[in-house]
Amino acid sequence: MAEFPGTIEELDEHISTLRENLRELIEQAAAHSGAADDELTSQRIEEQEALLETLTKRRAELASAALGEND
């Protein structure tokens, strides 16, 4: 598994970047046509969505751990 940023702030920044990438990929998919372009764009969107899900889960884990430390 790839290494991810270690702080919530770093994860938030990475998540924001991924969301922007997804928005751009979706716009590209809407603007382009052709089977090869569609397949590549779909693959890139799936990869970005999977990474976004992983980072969002990691952020939730860090936030939960931080709350536990404050008890």
mmCIF file as Biopython writes it, N, C-alpha, C and O atoms, coordinates in Angstrom:
data_model
#
loop_
_atom_site.group_PDB
_atom_site.id
_atom_site.type_symbol
_atom_site.label_atom_id
_atom_site.label_alt_id
_atom_site.label_comp_id
_atom_site.label_asym_id
_atom_site.label_entity_id
_atom_site.label_seq_id
_atom_site.pdbx_PDB_ins_code
_atom_site.Cartn_x
_atom_site.Cartn_y
_atom_site.Cartn_z
_atom_site.occupancy
_atom_site.B_iso_or_equiv
_atom_site.auth_seq_id
_atom_site.auth_asym_id
_atom_site.pdbx_PDB_model_num
ATOM 1   N N  . MET A ? 1  ? 0.835   -1.178 0.000   1.0 0.0 1  A 1 
ATOM 2   C CA . MET A ? 1  ? 0.000   0.000  0.000   1.0 0.0 1  A 1 
ATOM 3   C C  . MET A ? 1  ? 0.880   1.241  0.000   1.0 0.0 1  A 1 
ATOM 4   O O  . MET A ? 1  ? 1.934   1.256  0.636   1.0 0.0 1  A 1 
ATOM 5   N N  . ALA A ? 2  ? 0.462   2.262  -0.695  1.0 0.0 2  A 1 
ATOM 6   C CA . ALA A ? 2  ? 1.226   3.503  -0.773  1.0 0.0 2  A 1 
ATOM 7   C C  . ALA A ? 2  ? 1.208   4.207  0.572   1.0 0.0 2  A 1 
ATOM 8   O O  . ALA A ? 2  ? 0.293   4.022  1.374   1.0 0.0 2  A 1 
ATOM 9   N N  . GLU A ? 3  ? 2.234   5.018  0.807   1.0 0.0 3  A 1 
ATOM 10  C CA . GLU A ? 3  ? 2.282   5.793  2.020   1.0 0.0 3  A 1 
ATOM 11  C C  . GLU A ? 3  ? 1.460   7.058  1.842   1.0 0.0 3  A 1 
ATOM 12  O O  . GLU A ? 3  ? 1.519   7.704  0.796   1.0 0.0 3  A 1 
ATOM 13  N N  . PHE A ? 4  ? 0.698   7.406  2.860   1.0 0.0 4  A 1 
ATOM 14  C CA . PHE A ? 4  ? -0.157  8.585  2.803   1.0 0.0 4  A 1 
ATOM 15  C C  . PHE A ? 4  ? 0.314   9.613  3.815   1.0 0.0 4  A 1 
ATOM 16  O O  . PHE A ? 4  ? 1.018   9.284  4.770   1.0 0.0 4  A 1 
ATOM 17  N N  . PRO A ? 5  ? -0.079  10.850 3.600   1.0 0.0 5  A 1 
ATOM 18  C CA . PRO A ? 5  ? 0.292   11.902 4.550   1.0 0.0 5  A 1 
ATOM 19  C C  . PRO A ? 5  ? -0.106  11.523 5.973   1.0 0.0 5  A 1 
ATOM 20  O O  . PRO A ? 5  ? -1.087  10.808 6.176   1.0 0.0 5  A 1 
ATOM 21  N N  . GLY A ? 6  ? 0.649   11.999 6.949   1.0 0.0 6  A 1 
ATOM 22  C CA . GLY A ? 6  ? 0.458   11.578 8.322   1.0 0.0 6  A 1 
ATOM 23  C C  . GLY A ? 6  ? -0.425  12.456 9.179   1.0 0.0 6  A 1 
ATOM 24  O O  . GLY A ? 6  ? -0.824  12.043 10.268  1.0 0.0 6  A 1 
ATOM 25  N N  . THR A ? 7  ? -0.742  13.651 8.723   1.0 0.0 7  A 1 
ATOM 26  C CA . THR A ? 7  ? -1.585  14.517 9.536   1.0 0.0 7  A 1 
ATOM 27  C C  . THR A ? 7  ? -2.924  14.758 8.844   1.0 0.0 7  A 1 
ATOM 28  O O  . THR A ? 7  ? -3.060  14.596 7.631   1.0 0.0 7  A 1 
ATOM 29  N N  . ILE A ? 8  ? -3.895  15.146 9.645   1.0 0.0 8  A 1 
ATOM 30  C CA . ILE A ? 8  ? -5.215  15.440 9.083   1.0 0.0 8  A 1 
ATOM 31  C C  . ILE A ? 8  ? -5.115  16.581 8.073   1.0 0.0 8  A 1 
ATOM 32  O O  . ILE A ? 8  ? -5.758  16.538 7.025   1.0 0.0 8  A 1 
ATOM 33  N N  . GLU A ? 9  ? -4.325  17.585 8.378   1.0 0.0 9  A 1 
ATOM 34  C CA . GLU A ? 9  ? -4.178  18.720 7.472   1.0 0.0 9  A 1 
ATOM 35  C C  . GLU A ? 9  ? -3.594  18.291 6.126   1.0 0.0 9  A 1 
ATOM 36  O O  . GLU A ? 9  ? -4.053  18.733 5.073   1.0 0.0 9  A 1 
ATOM 37  N N  . GLU A ? 10 ? -2.581  17.427 6.171   1.0 0.0 10 A 1 
ATOM 38  C CA . GLU A ? 10 ? -1.985  16.927 4.934   1.0 0.0 10 A 1 
ATOM 39  C C  . GLU A ? 10 ? -2.974  16.062 4.152   1.0 0.0 10 A 1 
ATOM 40  O O  . GLU A ? 10 ? -3.044  16.140 2.926   1.0 0.0 10 A 1 
ATOM 41  N N  . LEU A ? 11 ? -3.731  15.246 4.867   1.0 0.0 11 A 1 
ATOM 42  C CA . LEU A ? 11 ? -4.754  14.428 4.209   1.0 0.0 11 A 1 
ATOM 43  C C  . LEU A ? 11 ? -5.824  15.306 3.585   1.0 0.0 11 A 1 
ATOM 44  O O  . LEU A ? 11 ? -6.261  15.049 2.464   1.0 0.0 11 A 1 
ATOM 45  N N  . ASP A ? 12 ? -6.250  16.339 4.300   1.0 0.0 12 A 1 
ATOM 46  C CA . ASP A ? 12 ? -7.260  17.252 3.752   1.0 0.0 12 A 1 
ATOM 47  C C  . ASP A ? 12 ? -6.784  17.883 2.446   1.0 0.0 12 A 1 
ATOM 48  O O  . ASP A ? 12 ? -7.552  18.008 1.492   1.0 0.0 12 A 1 
ATOM 49  N N  . GLU A ? 13 ? -5.530  18.273 2.412   1.0 0.0 13 A 1 
ATOM 50  C CA . GLU A ? 13 ? -4.962  18.875 1.202   1.0 0.0 13 A 1 
ATOM 51  C C  . GLU A ? 13 ? -4.939  17.854 0.061   1.0 0.0 13 A 1 
ATOM 52  O O  . GLU A ? 13 ? -5.288  18.172 -1.076  1.0 0.0 13 A 1 
ATOM 53  N N  . HIS A ? 14 ? -4.530  16.644 0.374   1.0 0.0 14 A 1 
ATOM 54  C CA . HIS A ? 14 ? -4.462  15.587 -0.645  1.0 0.0 14 A 1 
ATOM 55  C C  . HIS A ? 14 ? -5.868  15.234 -1.142  1.0 0.0 14 A 1 
ATOM 56  O O  . HIS A ? 14 ? -6.075  15.042 -2.340  1.0 0.0 14 A 1 
ATOM 57  N N  . ILE A ? 15 ? -6.814  15.152 -0.235  1.0 0.0 15 A 1 
ATOM 58  C CA . ILE A ? 15 ? -8.198  14.854 -0.594  1.0 0.0 15 A 1 
ATOM 59  C C  . ILE A ? 15 ? -8.752  15.952 -1.492  1.0 0.0 15 A 1 
ATOM 60  O O  . ILE A ? 15 ? -9.434  15.662 -2.475  1.0 0.0 15 A 1 
ATOM 61  N N  . SER A ? 16 ? -8.470  17.190 -1.169  1.0 0.0 16 A 1 
ATOM 62  C CA . SER A ? 16 ? -8.922  18.311 -1.988  1.0 0.0 16 A 1 
ATOM 63  C C  . SER A ? 16 ? -8.358  18.226 -3.403  1.0 0.0 16 A 1 
ATOM 64  O O  . SER A ? 16 ? -9.070  18.467 -4.378  1.0 0.0 16 A 1 
ATOM 65  N N  . THR A ? 17 ? -7.088  17.884 -3.509  1.0 0.0 17 A 1 
ATOM 66  C CA . THR A ? 17 ? -6.452  17.729 -4.817  1.0 0.0 17 A 1 
ATOM 67  C C  . THR A ? 17 ? -7.099  16.593 -5.607  1.0 0.0 17 A 1 
ATOM 68  O O  . THR A ? 17 ? -7.349  16.728 -6.805  1.0 0.0 17 A 1 
ATOM 69  N N  . LEU A ? 18 ? -7.366  15.484 -4.938  1.0 0.0 18 A 1 
ATOM 70  C CA . LEU A ? 18 ? -8.009  14.355 -5.613  1.0 0.0 18 A 1 
ATOM 71  C C  . LEU A ? 18 ? -9.404  14.726 -6.109  1.0 0.0 18 A 1 
ATOM 72  O O  . LEU A ? 18 ? -9.789  14.353 -7.216  1.0 0.0 18 A 1 
ATOM 73  N N  . ARG A ? 19 ? -10.149 15.447 -5.308  1.0 0.0 19 A 1 
ATOM 74  C CA . ARG A ? 19 ? -11.490 15.860 -5.730  1.0 0.0 19 A 1 
ATOM 75  C C  . ARG A ? 19 ? -11.421 16.765 -6.958  1.0 0.0 19 A 1 
ATOM 76  O O  . ARG A ? 19 ? -12.251 16.652 -7.860  1.0 0.0 19 A 1 
ATOM 77  N N  . GLU A ? 20 ? -10.449 17.648 -6.995  1.0 0.0 20 A 1 
ATOM 78  C CA . GLU A ? 20 ? -10.266 18.515 -8.155  1.0 0.0 20 A 1 
ATOM 79  C C  . GLU A ? 20 ? -9.884  17.689 -9.379  1.0 0.0 20 A 1 
ATOM 80  O O  . GLU A ? 20 ? -10.391 17.929 -10.475 1.0 0.0 20 A 1 
ATOM 81  N N  . ASN A ? 21 ? -8.993  16.717 -9.195  1.0 0.0 21 A 1 
ATOM 82  C CA . ASN A ? 21 ? -8.612  15.829 -10.301 1.0 0.0 21 A 1 
ATOM 83  C C  . ASN A ? 21 ? -9.823  15.089 -10.844 1.0 0.0 21 A 1 
ATOM 84  O O  . ASN A ? 21 ? -9.996  14.981 -12.057 1.0 0.0 21 A 1 
ATOM 85  N N  . LEU A ? 22 ? -10.654 14.584 -9.956  1.0 0.0 22 A 1 
ATOM 86  C CA . LEU A ? 22 ? -11.864 13.867 -10.386 1.0 0.0 22 A 1 
ATOM 87  C C  . LEU A ? 22 ? -12.796 14.783 -11.164 1.0 0.0 22 A 1 
ATOM 88  O O  . LEU A ? 22 ? -13.354 14.387 -12.188 1.0 0.0 22 A 1 
ATOM 89  N N  . ARG A ? 23 ? -12.961 16.000 -10.681 1.0 0.0 23 A 1 
ATOM 90  C CA . ARG A ? 23 ? -13.821 16.962 -11.380 1.0 0.0 23 A 1 
ATOM 91  C C  . ARG A ? 23 ? -13.310 17.204 -12.798 1.0 0.0 23 A 1 
ATOM 92  O O  . ARG A ? 23 ? -14.089 17.227 -13.751 1.0 0.0 23 A 1 
ATOM 93  N N  . GLU A ? 24 ? -12.003 17.383 -12.929 1.0 0.0 24 A 1 
ATOM 94  C CA . GLU A ? 24 ? -11.405 17.610 -14.247 1.0 0.0 24 A 1 
ATOM 95  C C  . GLU A ? 24 ? -11.546 16.388 -15.153 1.0 0.0 24 A 1 
ATOM 96  O O  . GLU A ? 24 ? -11.832 16.525 -16.343 1.0 0.0 24 A 1 
ATOM 97  N N  . LEU A ? 25 ? -11.347 15.197 -14.593 1.0 0.0 25 A 1 
ATOM 98  C CA . LEU A ? 25 ? -11.482 13.979 -15.389 1.0 0.0 25 A 1 
ATOM 99  C C  . LEU A ? 25 ? -12.916 13.795 -15.882 1.0 0.0 25 A 1 
ATOM 100 O O  . LEU A ? 25 ? -13.136 13.380 -17.020 1.0 0.0 25 A 1 
ATOM 101 N N  . ILE A ? 26 ? -13.872 14.100 -15.040 1.0 0.0 26 A 1 
ATOM 102 C CA . ILE A ? 26 ? -15.270 13.975 -15.431 1.0 0.0 26 A 1 
ATOM 103 C C  . ILE A ? 26 ? -15.601 14.988 -16.527 1.0 0.0 26 A 1 
ATOM 104 O O  . ILE A ? 26 ? -16.330 14.672 -17.468 1.0 0.0 26 A 1 
ATOM 105 N N  . GLU A ? 27 ? -15.072 16.192 -16.406 1.0 0.0 27 A 1 
ATOM 106 C CA . GLU A ? 27 ? -15.265 17.185 -17.462 1.0 0.0 27 A 1 
ATOM 107 C C  . GLU A ? 27 ? -14.639 16.722 -18.770 1.0 0.0 27 A 1 
ATOM 108 O O  . GLU A ? 27 ? -15.232 16.886 -19.836 1.0 0.0 27 A 1 
ATOM 109 N N  . GLN A ? 28 ? -13.444 16.146 -18.694 1.0 0.0 28 A 1 
ATOM 110 C CA . GLN A ? 28 ? -12.777 15.626 -19.893 1.0 0.0 28 A 1 
ATOM 111 C C  . GLN A ? 28 ? -13.598 14.515 -20.525 1.0 0.0 28 A 1 
ATOM 112 O O  . GLN A ? 28 ? -13.737 14.459 -21.747 1.0 0.0 28 A 1 
ATOM 113 N N  . ALA A ? 29 ? -14.137 13.640 -19.706 1.0 0.0 29 A 1 
ATOM 114 C CA . ALA A ? 29 ? -14.938 12.528 -20.217 1.0 0.0 29 A 1 
ATOM 115 C C  . ALA A ? 29 ? -16.163 13.046 -20.948 1.0 0.0 29 A 1 
ATOM 116 O O  . ALA A ? 29 ? -16.564 12.481 -21.966 1.0 0.0 29 A 1 
ATOM 117 N N  . ALA A ? 30 ? -16.757 14.105 -20.446 1.0 0.0 30 A 1 
ATOM 118 C CA . ALA A ? 30 ? -17.945 14.673 -21.083 1.0 0.0 30 A 1 
ATOM 119 C C  . ALA A ? 30 ? -17.588 15.364 -22.396 1.0 0.0 30 A 1 
ATOM 120 O O  . ALA A ? 30 ? -18.404 15.404 -23.317 1.0 0.0 30 A 1 
ATOM 121 N N  . ALA A ? 31 ? -16.385 15.904 -22.486 1.0 0.0 31 A 1 
ATOM 122 C CA . ALA A ? 31 ? -15.986 16.667 -23.666 1.0 0.0 31 A 1 
ATOM 123 C C  . ALA A ? 31 ? -15.433 15.787 -24.787 1.0 0.0 31 A 1 
ATOM 124 O O  . ALA A ? 31 ? -15.512 16.164 -25.957 1.0 0.0 31 A 1 
ATOM 125 N N  . HIS A ? 32 ? -14.883 14.643 -24.457 1.0 0.0 32 A 1 
ATOM 126 C CA . HIS A ? 32 ? -14.239 13.781 -25.443 1.0 0.0 32 A 1 
ATOM 127 C C  . HIS A ? 32 ? -15.143 12.617 -25.812 1.0 0.0 32 A 1 
ATOM 128 O O  . HIS A ? 32 ? -16.005 12.193 -25.042 1.0 0.0 32 A 1 
ATOM 129 N N  . SER A ? 33 ? -14.917 12.127 -26.995 1.0 0.0 33 A 1 
ATOM 130 C CA . SER A ? 33 ? -15.609 10.901 -27.383 1.0 0.0 33 A 1 
ATOM 131 C C  . SER A ? 33 ? -14.609 9.974  -28.033 1.0 0.0 33 A 1 
ATOM 132 O O  . SER A ? 33 ? -13.562 10.406 -28.516 1.0 0.0 33 A 1 
ATOM 133 N N  . GLY A ? 34 ? -14.932 8.717  -28.041 1.0 0.0 34 A 1 
ATOM 134 C CA . GLY A ? 34 ? -14.036 7.711  -28.600 1.0 0.0 34 A 1 
ATOM 135 C C  . GLY A ? 34 ? -13.783 6.630  -27.583 1.0 0.0 34 A 1 
ATOM 136 O O  . GLY A ? 34 ? -13.567 6.921  -26.407 1.0 0.0 34 A 1 
ATOM 137 N N  . ALA A ? 35 ? -13.805 5.394  -28.014 1.0 0.0 35 A 1 
ATOM 138 C CA . ALA A ? 35 ? -13.697 4.256  -27.105 1.0 0.0 35 A 1 
ATOM 139 C C  . ALA A ? 35 ? -12.393 4.258  -26.317 1.0 0.0 35 A 1 
ATOM 140 O O  . ALA A ? 35 ? -12.399 3.998  -25.114 1.0 0.0 35 A 1 
ATOM 141 N N  . ALA A ? 36 ? -11.282 4.547  -26.977 1.0 0.0 36 A 1 
ATOM 142 C CA . ALA A ? 36 ? -9.988  4.521  -26.290 1.0 0.0 36 A 1 
ATOM 143 C C  . ALA A ? 36 ? -9.924  5.622  -25.231 1.0 0.0 36 A 1 
ATOM 144 O O  . ALA A ? 36 ? -9.473  5.380  -24.112 1.0 0.0 36 A 1 
ATOM 145 N N  . ASP A ? 37 ? -10.372 6.827  -25.581 1.0 0.0 37 A 1 
ATOM 146 C CA . ASP A ? 37 ? -10.387 7.933  -24.624 1.0 0.0 37 A 1 
ATOM 147 C C  . ASP A ? 37 ? -11.313 7.615  -23.457 1.0 0.0 37 A 1 
ATOM 148 O O  . ASP A ? 37 ? -10.968 7.861  -22.302 1.0 0.0 37 A 1 
ATOM 149 N N  . ASP A ? 38 ? -12.485 7.071  -23.757 1.0 0.0 38 A 1 
ATOM 150 C CA . ASP A ? 38 ? -13.450 6.751  -22.712 1.0 0.0 38 A 1 
ATOM 151 C C  . ASP A ? 38 ? -12.888 5.727  -21.739 1.0 0.0 38 A 1 
ATOM 152 O O  . ASP A ? 38 ? -13.045 5.869  -20.526 1.0 0.0 38 A 1 
ATOM 153 N N  . GLU A ? 39 ? -12.243 4.709  -22.258 1.0 0.0 39 A 1 
ATOM 154 C CA . GLU A ? 39 ? -11.687 3.649  -21.410 1.0 0.0 39 A 1 
ATOM 155 C C  . GLU A ? 39 ? -10.587 4.204  -20.506 1.0 0.0 39 A 1 
ATOM 156 O O  . GLU A ? 39 ? -10.570 3.924  -19.308 1.0 0.0 39 A 1 
ATOM 157 N N  . LEU A ? 40 ? -9.681  4.979  -21.067 1.0 0.0 40 A 1 
ATOM 158 C CA . LEU A ? 40 ? -8.593  5.550  -20.281 1.0 0.0 40 A 1 
ATOM 159 C C  . LEU A ? 40 ? -9.134  6.490  -19.216 1.0 0.0 40 A 1 
ATOM 160 O O  . LEU A ? 40 ? -8.707  6.436  -18.062 1.0 0.0 40 A 1 
ATOM 161 N N  . THR A ? 41 ? -10.060 7.341  -19.592 1.0 0.0 41 A 1 
ATOM 162 C CA . THR A ? 41 ? -10.628 8.282  -18.635 1.0 0.0 41 A 1 
ATOM 163 C C  . THR A ? 41 ? -11.379 7.547  -17.538 1.0 0.0 41 A 1 
ATOM 164 O O  . THR A ? 41 ? -11.266 7.902  -16.365 1.0 0.0 41 A 1 
ATOM 165 N N  . SER A ? 42 ? -12.145 6.526  -17.904 1.0 0.0 42 A 1 
ATOM 166 C CA . SER A ? 42 ? -12.874 5.740  -16.910 1.0 0.0 42 A 1 
ATOM 167 C C  . SER A ? 42 ? -11.920 5.072  -15.930 1.0 0.0 42 A 1 
ATOM 168 O O  . SER A ? 42 ? -12.178 5.042  -14.726 1.0 0.0 42 A 1 
ATOM 169 N N  . GLN A ? 43 ? -10.830 4.543  -16.443 1.0 0.0 43 A 1 
ATOM 170 C CA . GLN A ? 43 ? -9.837  3.899  -15.589 1.0 0.0 43 A 1 
ATOM 171 C C  . GLN A ? 43 ? -9.227  4.916  -14.628 1.0 0.0 43 A 1 
ATOM 172 O O  . GLN A ? 43 ? -9.078  4.632  -13.439 1.0 0.0 43 A 1 
ATOM 173 N N  . ARG A ? 44 ? -8.876  6.086  -15.128 1.0 0.0 44 A 1 
ATOM 174 C CA . ARG A ? 44 ? -8.282  7.121  -14.275 1.0 0.0 44 A 1 
ATOM 175 C C  . ARG A ? 44 ? -9.269  7.576  -13.203 1.0 0.0 44 A 1 
ATOM 176 O O  . ARG A ? 44 ? -8.883  7.800  -12.056 1.0 0.0 44 A 1 
ATOM 177 N N  . ILE A ? 45 ? -10.546 7.713  -13.577 1.0 0.0 45 A 1 
ATOM 178 C CA . ILE A ? 45 ? -11.567 8.109  -12.607 1.0 0.0 45 A 1 
ATOM 179 C C  . ILE A ? 45 ? -11.684 7.044  -11.518 1.0 0.0 45 A 1 
ATOM 180 O O  . ILE A ? 45 ? -11.732 7.377  -10.334 1.0 0.0 45 A 1 
ATOM 181 N N  . GLU A ? 46 ? -11.730 5.779  -11.900 1.0 0.0 46 A 1 
ATOM 182 C CA . GLU A ? 46 ? -11.827 4.689  -10.923 1.0 0.0 46 A 1 
ATOM 183 C C  . GLU A ? 46 ? -10.638 4.697  -9.969  1.0 0.0 46 A 1 
ATOM 184 O O  . GLU A ? 46 ? -10.809 4.513  -8.764  1.0 0.0 46 A 1 
ATOM 185 N N  . GLU A ? 47 ? -9.443  4.907  -10.496 1.0 0.0 47 A 1 
ATOM 186 C CA . GLU A ? 47 ? -8.241  4.940  -9.659  1.0 0.0 47 A 1 
ATOM 187 C C  . GLU A ? 47 ? -8.296  6.101  -8.672  1.0 0.0 47 A 1 
ATOM 188 O O  . GLU A ? 47 ? -7.981  5.937  -7.493  1.0 0.0 47 A 1 
ATOM 189 N N  . GLN A ? 48 ? -8.696  7.269  -9.155  1.0 0.0 48 A 1 
ATOM 190 C CA . GLN A ? 48 ? -8.783  8.442  -8.294  1.0 0.0 48 A 1 
ATOM 191 C C  . GLN A ? 48 ? -9.858  8.265  -7.230  1.0 0.0 48 A 1 
ATOM 192 O O  . GLN A ? 48 ? -9.658  8.653  -6.080  1.0 0.0 48 A 1 
ATOM 193 N N  . GLU A ? 49 ? -10.998 7.684  -7.600  1.0 0.0 49 A 1 
ATOM 194 C CA . GLU A ? 49 ? -12.071 7.447  -6.636  1.0 0.0 49 A 1 
ATOM 195 C C  . GLU A ? 49 ? -11.621 6.460  -5.557  1.0 0.0 49 A 1 
ATOM 196 O O  . GLU A ? 49 ? -11.935 6.647  -4.381  1.0 0.0 49 A 1 
ATOM 197 N N  . ALA A ? 50 ? -10.901 5.430  -5.937  1.0 0.0 50 A 1 
ATOM 198 C CA . ALA A ? 50 ? -10.407 4.445  -4.968  1.0 0.0 50 A 1 
ATOM 199 C C  . ALA A ? 50 ? -9.415  5.094  -4.008  1.0 0.0 50 A 1 
ATOM 200 O O  . ALA A ? 50 ? -9.460  4.846  -2.804  1.0 0.0 50 A 1 
ATOM 201 N N  . LEU A ? 51 ? -8.537  5.910  -4.530  1.0 0.0 51 A 1 
ATOM 202 C CA . LEU A ? 51 ? -7.565  6.598  -3.677  1.0 0.0 51 A 1 
ATOM 203 C C  . LEU A ? 51 ? -8.276  7.577  -2.756  1.0 0.0 51 A 1 
ATOM 204 O O  . LEU A ? 51 ? -7.932  7.680  -1.578  1.0 0.0 51 A 1 
ATOM 205 N N  . LEU A ? 52 ? -9.254  8.290  -3.273  1.0 0.0 52 A 1 
ATOM 206 C CA . LEU A ? 52 ? -10.023 9.226  -2.453  1.0 0.0 52 A 1 
ATOM 207 C C  . LEU A ? 52 ? -10.713 8.487  -1.308  1.0 0.0 52 A 1 
ATOM 208 O O  . LEU A ? 52 ? -10.707 8.967  -0.174  1.0 0.0 52 A 1 
ATOM 209 N N  . GLU A ? 53 ? -11.300 7.340  -1.586  1.0 0.0 53 A 1 
ATOM 210 C CA . GLU A ? 53 ? -11.959 6.557  -0.542  1.0 0.0 53 A 1 
ATOM 211 C C  . GLU A ? 53 ? -10.955 6.124  0.525   1.0 0.0 53 A 1 
ATOM 212 O O  . GLU A ? 53 ? -11.243 6.203  1.719   1.0 0.0 53 A 1 
ATOM 213 N N  . THR A ? 54 ? -9.788  5.672  0.100   1.0 0.0 54 A 1 
ATOM 214 C CA . THR A ? 54 ? -8.747  5.235  1.035   1.0 0.0 54 A 1 
ATOM 215 C C  . THR A ? 54 ? -8.293  6.387  1.916   1.0 0.0 54 A 1 
ATOM 216 O O  . THR A ? 54 ? -8.160  6.229  3.130   1.0 0.0 54 A 1 
ATOM 217 N N  . LEU A ? 55 ? -8.053  7.547  1.309   1.0 0.0 55 A 1 
ATOM 218 C CA . LEU A ? 55 ? -7.597  8.705  2.081   1.0 0.0 55 A 1 
ATOM 219 C C  . LEU A ? 55 ? -8.676  9.206  3.027   1.0 0.0 55 A 1 
ATOM 220 O O  . LEU A ? 55 ? -8.376  9.618  4.148   1.0 0.0 55 A 1 
ATOM 221 N N  . THR A ? 56 ? -9.928  9.175  2.588   1.0 0.0 56 A 1 
ATOM 222 C CA . THR A ? 56 ? -11.022 9.616  3.439   1.0 0.0 56 A 1 
ATOM 223 C C  . THR A ? 56 ? -11.146 8.703  4.662   1.0 0.0 56 A 1 
ATOM 224 O O  . THR A ? 56 ? -11.374 9.180  5.774   1.0 0.0 56 A 1 
ATOM 225 N N  . LYS A ? 57 ? -10.997 7.405  4.458   1.0 0.0 57 A 1 
ATOM 226 C CA . LYS A ? 57 ? -11.024 6.460  5.581   1.0 0.0 57 A 1 
ATOM 227 C C  . LYS A ? 57 ? -9.854  6.717  6.521   1.0 0.0 57 A 1 
ATOM 228 O O  . LYS A ? 57 ? -10.023 6.712  7.740   1.0 0.0 57 A 1 
ATOM 229 N N  . ARG A ? 58 ? -8.672  6.942  5.961   1.0 0.0 58 A 1 
ATOM 230 C CA . ARG A ? 58 ? -7.482  7.211  6.781   1.0 0.0 58 A 1 
ATOM 231 C C  . ARG A ? 58 ? -7.677  8.476  7.599   1.0 0.0 58 A 1 
ATOM 232 O O  . ARG A ? 58 ? -7.289  8.529  8.766   1.0 0.0 58 A 1 
ATOM 233 N N  . ARG A ? 59 ? -8.277  9.498  6.995   1.0 0.0 59 A 1 
ATOM 234 C CA . ARG A ? 59 ? -8.531  10.747 7.707   1.0 0.0 59 A 1 
ATOM 235 C C  . ARG A ? 59 ? -9.482  10.495 8.871   1.0 0.0 59 A 1 
ATOM 236 O O  . ARG A ? 59 ? -9.262  11.001 9.972   1.0 0.0 59 A 1 
ATOM 237 N N  . ALA A ? 60 ? -10.532 9.719  8.636   1.0 0.0 60 A 1 
ATOM 238 C CA . ALA A ? 60 ? -11.486 9.399  9.697   1.0 0.0 60 A 1 
ATOM 239 C C  . ALA A ? 60 ? -10.796 8.656  10.845  1.0 0.0 60 A 1 
ATOM 240 O O  . ALA A ? 60 ? -11.079 8.910  12.016  1.0 0.0 60 A 1 
ATOM 241 N N  . GLU A ? 61 ? -9.890  7.739  10.502  1.0 0.0 61 A 1 
ATOM 242 C CA . GLU A ? 61 ? -9.142  7.009  11.529  1.0 0.0 61 A 1 
ATOM 243 C C  . GLU A ? 61 ? -8.288  7.957  12.361  1.0 0.0 61 A 1 
ATOM 244 O O  . GLU A ? 61 ? -8.256  7.854  13.587  1.0 0.0 61 A 1 
ATOM 245 N N  . LEU A ? 62 ? -7.597  8.877  11.698  1.0 0.0 62 A 1 
ATOM 246 C CA . LEU A ? 62 ? -6.763  9.836  12.419  1.0 0.0 62 A 1 
ATOM 247 C C  . LEU A ? 62 ? -7.608  10.744 13.298  1.0 0.0 62 A 1 
ATOM 248 O O  . LEU A ? 62 ? -7.238  11.030 14.436  1.0 0.0 62 A 1 
ATOM 249 N N  . ALA A ? 63 ? -8.733  11.196 12.780  1.0 0.0 63 A 1 
ATOM 250 C CA . ALA A ? 63 ? -9.611  12.073 13.554  1.0 0.0 63 A 1 
ATOM 251 C C  . ALA A ? 63 ? -10.156 11.334 14.770  1.0 0.0 63 A 1 
ATOM 252 O O  . ALA A ? 63 ? -10.238 11.904 15.858  1.0 0.0 63 A 1 
ATOM 253 N N  . SER A ? 64 ? -10.523 10.086 14.594  1.0 0.0 64 A 1 
ATOM 254 C CA . SER A ? 64 ? -11.033 9.273  15.700  1.0 0.0 64 A 1 
ATOM 255 C C  . SER A ? 64 ? -9.968  9.062  16.745  1.0 0.0 64 A 1 
ATOM 256 O O  . SER A ? 64 ? -10.237 9.149  17.943  1.0 0.0 64 A 1 
ATOM 257 N N  . ALA A ? 65 ? -8.751  8.782  16.295  1.0 0.0 65 A 1 
ATOM 258 C CA . ALA A ? 65 ? -7.640  8.581  17.223  1.0 0.0 65 A 1 
ATOM 259 C C  . ALA A ? 65 ? -7.339  9.866  17.990  1.0 0.0 65 A 1 
ATOM 260 O O  . ALA A ? 65 ? -7.043  9.828  19.184  1.0 0.0 65 A 1 
ATOM 261 N N  . ALA A ? 66 ? -7.416  11.002 17.297  1.0 0.0 66 A 1 
ATOM 262 C CA . ALA A ? 66 ? -7.159  12.284 17.943  1.0 0.0 66 A 1 
ATOM 263 C C  . ALA A ? 66 ? -8.226  12.566 19.011  1.0 0.0 66 A 1 
ATOM 264 O O  . ALA A ? 66 ? -7.910  13.098 20.075  1.0 0.0 66 A 1 
ATOM 265 N N  . LEU A ? 67 ? -9.466  12.217 18.735  1.0 0.0 67 A 1 
ATOM 266 C CA . LEU A ? 67 ? -10.530 12.401 19.714  1.0 0.0 67 A 1 
ATOM 267 C C  . LEU A ? 67 ? -10.312 11.497 20.928  1.0 0.0 67 A 1 
ATOM 268 O O  . LEU A ? 67 ? -10.552 11.893 22.068  1.0 0.0 67 A 1 
ATOM 269 N N  . GLY A ? 68 ? -9.850  10.275 20.656  1.0 0.0 68 A 1 
ATOM 270 C CA . GLY A ? 68 ? -9.574  9.341  21.752  1.0 0.0 68 A 1 
ATOM 271 C C  . GLY A ? 68 ? -8.468  9.808  22.656  1.0 0.0 68 A 1 
ATOM 272 O O  . GLY A ? 68 ? -8.484  9.537  23.857  1.0 0.0 68 A 1 
ATOM 273 N N  . GLU A ? 69 ? -7.506  10.507 22.096  1.0 0.0 69 A 1 
ATOM 274 C CA . GLU A ? 69 ? -6.390  11.035 22.882  1.0 0.0 69 A 1 
ATOM 275 C C  . GLU A ? 69 ? -6.838  12.163 23.789  1.0 0.0 69 A 1 
ATOM 276 O O  . GLU A ? 69 ? -6.227  12.395 24.832  1.0 0.0 69 A 1 
ATOM 277 N N  . ASN A ? 70 ? -7.891  12.865 23.412  1.0 0.0 70 A 1 
ATOM 278 C CA . ASN A ? 70 ? -8.372  14.012 24.181  1.0 0.0 70 A 1 
ATOM 279 C C  . ASN A ? 70 ? -9.287  13.608 25.323  1.0 0.0 70 A 1 
ATOM 280 O O  . ASN A ? 70 ? -9.688  14.459 26.118  1.0 0.0 70 A 1 
ATOM 281 N N  . ASP A ? 71 ? -9.623  12.338 25.423  1.0 0.0 71 A 1 
ATOM 282 C CA . ASP A ? 71 ? -10.531 11.885 26.503  1.0 0.0 71 A 1 
ATOM 283 C C  . ASP A ? 71 ? -9.820  11.807 27.817  1.0 0.0 71 A 1 
ATOM 284 O O  . ASP A ? 71 ? -10.426 11.447 28.826  1.0 0.0 71 A 1 
#
